[in-house]
Amino acid sequence: MKFDKKYINTRITVIVVIAALLMVAIVTRAVITATAQNEKWKKLGAVSVSDTMELKPNRGNILSADGQLMASSLPDYKVYVDFLAGIESIDSIGQNKEKIKVYNSEQLAKKDTMWWDNIDSISIGLEKICPRYTSKEYKEQLLKGLAERKRYWEVCPHVVLNFIQYNELIKLPIFNMKNRNRSGMVVELRNNRNKPFGSLAKRTLGEMYGAKDSARSGLELAYDSLLRGEPGKKHRKKVLSKYLSIIDKEPVDGYDLVSTIDVSMQDICESALREKLHELEASMGVVVLMEVKTGDVKAIVNLVRYDDGNYYEAQNFALAALMEPGSTFKTASIMVALDDGYITVNDWVDTGNGICNMYGAKMKDHNWATRGGYGPIDVPHTLMYSSNVGVSKLIDKHYHHQPHKFVEGLRRVGIGTPLGLPFNGAADPVIRMPKEDKSNWSNTALAWMSIGYETQIPPISTVAFYNAIANGGKMVRPRFVKGIEKNGEMVDEFPVEVIKSSICKQSTLEDIQNILYRVVNDKEGLGKRAGNPYFHVSGKTGTAQVAGKGGYKGGQNEHLVSFCGYYPSEEPKYSCIVAIRHSYYVASGGGQAGPVFSKIAQRIYSKNVTTDLNLAKDSMAVPVPSVKTGNVMAARYVLDELGLKSKGGGYEWGTASINGDSVNFHPLQTSDQTVPNVMGMGARDAAYALGSRGLKVRMKGRGKVVHQSIAGGSRVVKGQTVLIEMN
């Protein structure tokens, strides 16, 4: 075959010339871009990349000592629709020469068609997900938003969707589109701090406020830096006419906090205290339960009475309330005198007729008017009888001219030692030291200080002192957190911290331990009602007058009654304080706080000696759980996850019954204009059902609702309070 060399050479020449011209054009363009148009492209680049945005990490959970969830950030969702999403618009000049939005009519028609084709299935799906409205009502309100071209139209009006409901929503037509610009779905994600056990240890766990990510109090604030995690960073960049989210730094989720709180012990303590508070119509009550060897706070209860007569966790009195401790303080006074060698357990003091003149002021025993005093008694009986006269005479006799030595002794034995707790607002004991010129001191100061007045001690300090007595004289710092976890594994454990290796001499400790045992177990001891028939208890009663607005002599006074001790006496495992403030006509630490201590001690003791129920389990049985009246969708989701059968549904609220190996649901008739019947519901569902109708809710007890103050079916009066009692 003969080739035409001239033709081939011509073509090659043309290709080379074109390539050279393209090369020159590219180089020229690059030079112009780098020089003449440099500023233009810099500005354009700056516009294409938005400001750096923060990626929030997930806040860590707070767990109980046995791994139960006590505080967690759970997502909920508000869902809206932008009916103009993805539709182009231009500014047009109207007759009045004002700019108006004119939207692409073809795109609007497609958007309308898309919604009309799917509106029925969407409405039916919404009714199943959130049965607060019917499918007809959902259809009407969605079509209204579409007709009015709303840009922020609520899908489920006045409803916040939970995680389960949201996952069902995004399976519906239109909402299942990956391209949000086409569907128009706008999701407002919120992380609410949830406490599955309600009020249990609420003040100690702490609160969040502000943007739901700002710690306010309790463990949330004390360990905020660990719980919070580290935020990440991202920015948006325009690439090929599309904006992409580019992550510069991944967020690091917060650690989980493993607290020392035992949920069942917390519940036992709260129930026992709440019952006594109602009986006395008390204004406030506190319980702190500690593990002797470790100082682990297993339960901490702070209840205050509100105007409705119920009790709520509102302030952390156990840590922050400075109180005159009364007679529980006498133990420290006698310990100081024993340790200094000024008295022995064999010494006697004459209490006379129960009233004596102390530098112009009258010191009285509680029985001075009825019994006429105790007469001569030995040192142990000064605590067994809780004799004001006996204790104050002993202390004044040996320390009146050297009160500083007595105060130094109080600090030495630990009752006045700051505990250094990590909580914001936690108070240190206030025990004043006399100045050299005694300008802040009076002749009566020492006597009244020795019996628990003229000092201010938070309950946590009192129980830490008694815990040291139970712990062989070793004072440990109260511990609220055992360690931190990451992905279910313990990454750091917080050690037991020893504040004082020994609070007193061994002989002094043995004398005090013997006296505290006799306070409860001897017939003459005032702490008998704190005792128990199954094990021995040691401790001390306390009764103190709390001054009203007019001081001790004016206004209505209250009393602070308390009992602080430990058990079992022979091998102490737990120490506990019960303190109650009330204006009841009779005040008795042994008779009012003692029984609460006894009930708590016995229930916790029995908790640890139960038989393993697995031994009685029928391996052939298929257990079907009891399901409370309430949210049917949530209940069915749980049953499905457990692989259990259920029938019924398509409505929000219902009752449940067990039929063989299946749970059958039945609808509850509800209306927004009537008070719902919440009998049989759990606290969460009852509160939601009532609150969603504009009613305020007050709760009493735990378990299922057994009574509601406003009957179901009554007309709703927004703002009205409904008291629900649970059992």
VENRASUL-V229210 format. One line per field, one symbol per residue. psi: psi as a letter, one per 30 degrees, with the letter a starting at -180 (. if undefined). burial: + if it has 16 or more other C-alpha atoms within 10 Angstrom, else -. Layout:
psi: ???
burial: ???
//
This chain:
psi: kkkjeeeeeeeeeeeeeeeeeeeeeeeeeeeeefdegeeefeeeeeefjllkkkjklkkllkllfggkjfkljkklkkklkjfgkgklllklkaeggkklkjljeeeeeeeeeeeeffeeeeeeeeeeeigflleeeeeeeeeeeeeghkfikkejkgkkkaeeeeeeegfllefgkejffeegkkkjkkjkjkjfgbfjgeeeellkabgggjkelaeeeeheeeeeaklakllkkjkhgkkkjjjekkljlllkkjlfkjeeeeeeeeeeeeeeeeefhlflkkkkkkkeefgkjfkkkjkkklfgflkljelieeefjjkjfbffffeeeeeeeeefgfllffllkjfbggkljihfkkkklfgefefglfaklleefeeefhjeeeeeeeeeefgefhfeeeeeeeeefffgkkfhlgkkfkklkjjkkkleghfgllffeeeeefgglgljkkeeeeeeeeeeefggfjklkkkfkeaklkhgkkfkkklkkkekfkflleeeeeeeeeeeefeefkffkfgeffakfflkkkaklkkkkkkafgafflajllkjklkkallkeeikeklkkkkkklglfkkjeefeeeeeeeeeeeeeefegglkjfffgkjffkjkjlkklkbjeeeeeeeeeefglklklaglekllklkjcglkkkkkkklkfflkljgkflleeeeeeeeefggkkkkkkalblkfkkfjkkflkkjkfkkkkkkl.
burial: -----------------------------------------------++----++++++++++++-+++++++--++++++++++++--------------------+--+---+---+--++++++++++++++--++-+++-++---+++++++---++---++--+--++++----+-+++++----+++-+---++++++++++----+-++++++++++-+++++++-++++---------+---+++++++++++++-++++++++++-++--++++++++++++++++++++++++++----++++-++++++++++++++++++++++++++--++---+++++++++-+----++++------++--++++++++++++++++++++-+++--+++++-+++++++++++-+-+--++++++--+---------++++++++++++++++++++++++++++++++++++++++++-------------++-+++---++-+++-+++++++---++++++++---++++++++++++---------+++++++++++++--++++++++++++---++++++++++++++++--+---------------------+++++++-++--+----+-+--++++++++------++++++-+---++++++++++-+++-+++-+++-+++++--++-++-+-----+----++++++-
//
